[in-house]
Amino acid sequence: MAHFDVVILGAGAAGLMCAIEAGKNGRSVVVLERNRHAAQKIRISGGGRCNFTNINTDKTKFISENKNFCISALKRYTPQDFIKLVDEYKIDYHEKTLGQYFCDDSAMQIIELLLDQCEQNGVEIVKQIEVKKIEKNDGIFTLITDAEEYSGDKLVLATGGPSIPKMGASSIGYIIAKQFGHSIIDIRPGLVPLTFSDDMKGYIAVLAGISIDNVEVSVADKKIKQKFREALLFTHRGLSGPAILQISSFWREGKAIVINMLPDVDMFEQLLKAKKDNPKQLLHNMLSKYFAKKLAVYITEETDIDGQMGGMSDKKLQKIADMVNRWHVMPNGSEGNRTAEVTLGGVNTKEISSQSFESQKTEGLYIIGELLDVTGYLGGYNFQWAWASGYAAGRAL
Ligand SMILES: Cc1cc2nc3c(=O)[nH]c(=O)nc-3n(C[C@H](O)[C@H](O)[C@H](O)COP(=O)(O)OP(=O)(O)OC[C@H]3O[C@@H](n4cnc5c(N)ncnc54)[C@H](O)[C@@H]3O)c2cc1C
């Protein structure tokens, strides 16, 4: 049996960052990873360019039942700290939008950076290994695997969430956390496209491929205050694009999504003006000034109102304006773990130290990254959480 000061389960963003810091602290560290390659989610992140941080990171960009838990770690390892590391490796990057930092070239550069740092700090990474059972006896954790056995004075769980199972994602972290006394806040897919029932989908499918650059989306529920202004994409299954991914993390079954397709335009006012200035104009032609032709026609079909604007009642114009500025759509679900970027919920952070990330249930056990009930908005926040929680735990080991 190979013994280490620290055994880390999961060579993803959080696990590797934790390993680097623990290695710097002089600890002997092994990271066990079930995949053939480390950090597969980094590889596919940000469309292959990895949105590795967001300079607007603060607690308001995270969803958790314990809203202040993330503050301490985020303060101790900031976006600037990670950017400094990226600079040291001469990786070119750019701010795309809304504080989101992406590699110019490839997400692989971030993986290479982390693996190089691991090597420099003496971290051993064992791949293609499946943990079968974990025991803790006399203060030592023993991991029984499908290959060699490993033991450690400290055990770090960094196995992430179950989204994208084909990338090796699993729910094992929750099972082990429960074994060691932890409770789990309900998990569900987040940052995920929304789908529609067949009759609704039939209509939306007509619009597949159309995107709108700037919509405002919210949930039709007074208790849910979040609104997002970003792009929306119609797909053949339903709705996607950054605005929808963001609001999906707040949406609950049975609630409608409210879409303002022109948040900077009072459509009723514009319709009244158009009716007065150009009464012979057809409604769908007027709408085509704002939208792709297909979408303009779709609005008239959905409302069953078209024709010359001059003869239209204010009531009809209001109905059109409502669809443009307050369109209520009722998703029947989401694409689920198959395409979700994150998993909401996770290990209850009230049972974890926000300083060291050590479990308050089992001494020597640490839990970091997406496995915890801390989920970032879209835009680089989830990696910043992985870096920050991994750093804090690594320094404490
Ligand atoms: C398509 C996609 C794009 C994304 N893009 C971005 C982005 O651009 N910016 C951003 O901030 N976030 C992005 N995210 C989210 C981000 O990838 C995650 O939040 C982040 O990777 C979580 O880090 P983690 O270390 O906690 O978990 P992970 O990175 O998921 O790492 C967990 C590791 O544990 C391993 N593991 C799982 N089960 C076992 C087991 N039984 N035994 C051993 N090892 C195991 C996994 O193989 C994996 O290597 C994206 C996610 C997806 C799916």
The ligand as an ORCA input file, in Angstrom:
! r2SCAN-3c Opt
* xyz 0 1
  C     -19.227     21.919    -21.262
  C     -18.769     22.671    -20.049
  C     -18.172     23.914    -20.210
  C     -17.787     24.649    -19.078
  N     -17.175     25.853    -19.259
  C     -16.802     26.577    -18.184
  C     -16.086     27.797    -18.345
  O     -15.724     28.180    -19.457
  N     -15.800     28.513    -17.226
  C     -16.139     28.070    -15.960
  O     -15.844     28.766    -14.983
  N     -16.744     26.888    -15.778
  C     -17.065     26.127    -16.854
  N     -17.672     24.918    -16.672
  C     -17.882     24.426    -15.293
  C     -16.543     23.872    -14.744
  O     -16.006     22.963    -15.693
  C     -16.743     23.148    -13.418
  O     -17.476     23.948    -12.524
  C     -15.389     22.815    -12.800
  O     -14.695     21.958    -13.678
  C     -15.549     22.149    -11.440
  O     -14.281     21.793    -10.979
  P     -14.083     20.556     -9.994
  O     -12.629     20.350     -9.881
  O     -14.888     20.755     -8.770
  O     -14.742     19.326    -10.757
  P     -14.284     18.683    -12.155
  O     -13.514     19.646    -12.973
  O     -15.515     18.087    -12.711
  O     -13.263     17.555    -11.708
  C     -13.677     16.379    -11.056
  C     -12.701     15.286    -11.416
  O     -13.010     14.139    -10.639
  C     -12.936     13.016    -11.472
  N     -13.769     11.953    -10.898
  C     -15.113     11.862    -10.891
  N     -15.483     10.718    -10.318
  C     -14.343     10.081     -9.945
  C     -14.079      8.860     -9.313
  N     -15.068      8.010     -8.970
  N     -12.788      8.509     -9.054
  C     -11.781      9.351     -9.440
  N     -11.985     10.503    -10.077
  C     -13.249     10.874    -10.313
  C     -13.459     13.490    -12.815
  O     -13.081     12.640    -13.867
  C     -12.803     14.859    -12.880
  O     -11.528     14.811    -13.458
  C     -18.019     24.137    -17.769
  C     -18.583     22.873    -17.626
  C     -18.943     22.135    -18.739
  C     -19.540     20.765    -18.540
*
